[in-house]
Amino acid sequence: MKTRILVSSLVILACVGAGPVMAKGPNSPGGPQVAAPSAATVPTLSTVEADDLLKMREEEKVARDVYLKLYARWKTPVFSQIAASEQIHFDALFDAIVGG
């Protein structure tokens, strides 16, 4: 987890001078359109899978908190944008765990 945060921080710091990058995500205008899975196609998670997703959710929370701290310290918009992205990942993992 420390390695992931370190690598992510280094990549971000390397990109800060490059200016904002606006990626087109799923269901964004001009981006790929992705249909939500129906309840019939979502399998039930095993205990191991649910535990793994909970660990991933904690990593997303830590990453979000790190980027919020970086933004608070340097007021660089990219940190705020990445924190928002990490929040989306955090929420998506919750939905995957509870089947929402």
C-alpha positions in Angstrom: 0.0 0.0 0.0 2.9 2.4 0.8 4.4 1.6 -2.5 1.2 2.4 -4.3 0.9 5.7 -2.6 4.5 6.6 -3.3 4.3 5.6 -7.0 1.0 7.5 -7.4 2.4 10.6 -5.7 5.5 10.5 -7.9 3.4 10.2 -11.0 1.2 13.1 -10.0 4.1 15.3 -9.1 5.7 14.6 -12.5 2.4 15.5 -14.2 1.7 18.7 -12.2 3.6 20.9 -14.6 1.9 19.3 -17.6 -1.4 21.0 -17.0 -4.8 19.4 -16.5 -5.7 16.2 -18.4 -9.4 15.6 -19.1 -10.0 12.0 -19.7 -13.3 10.8 -21.0 -14.7 8.3 -18.6 -17.6 5.9 -19.0 -20.9 7.6 -19.7 -19.3 11.0 -20.1 -20.1 13.0 -23.2 -17.9 11.6 -26.0 -16.7 8.7 -23.8 -17.7 5.1 -23.9 -21.3 4.4 -22.9 -21.5 1.6 -20.3 -24.8 0.0 -19.3 -25.3 -0.8 -15.6 -25.4 -4.5 -14.9 -28.8 -5.9 -14.1 -29.5 -7.7 -10.8 -29.5 -11.0 -12.7 -25.9 -10.6 -13.9 -24.4 -9.6 -10.6 -23.1 -12.6 -8.8 -23.0 -13.0 -5.0 -19.6 -12.4 -3.5 -17.7 -15.0 -1.5 -16.4 -14.0 2.0 -12.9 -13.8 0.6 -14.0 -11.5 -2.3 -15.9 -9.3 0.0 -12.9 -9.0 2.4 -10.6 -8.2 -0.6 -13.1 -5.5 -1.7 -13.1 -4.0 1.8 -9.3 -3.8 1.8 -9.4 -2.1 -1.7 -12.0 0.3 -0.3 -9.7 1.2 2.6 -6.8 1.8 0.1 -9.1 4.2 -1.9 -10.0 6.0 1.3 -6.3 6.4 2.2 -5.5 7.6 -1.3 -8.4 10.1 -1.2 -7.2 11.4 2.2 -3.6 11.8 0.9 -4.7 13.8 -2.1 -7.0 16.0 0.0 -4.0 16.8 2.3 -1.8 17.5 -0.8 -4.5 19.9 -2.1 -4.8 21.5 1.3 -1.1 22.1 1.4 -0.4 23.2 -2.2 -3.8 24.2 -3.6 -3.0 22.5 -6.8 -6.3 21.6 -8.5 -5.1 18.2 -9.8 -4.9 17.0 -6.2 -8.6 17.9 -5.7 -9.6 16.2 -8.9 -7.8 13.0 -8.0 -9.3 13.1 -4.5 -12.7 13.3 -6.2 -11.8 10.3 -8.4 -10.7 8.3 -5.4 -14.1 9.1 -3.8 -15.8 7.7 -6.8 -13.8 4.5 -6.5 -14.5 4.3 -2.8 -18.2 4.6 -3.4 -18.2 2.1 -6.3 -16.5 -0.5 -4.1 -19.2 0.0 -1.5 -21.8 -0.6 -4.1 -20.0 -3.7 -5.2 -19.8 -5.0 -1.7 -23.5 -4.4 -0.8 -24.7 -5.3 -4.3 -26.1 -1.8 -5.0 
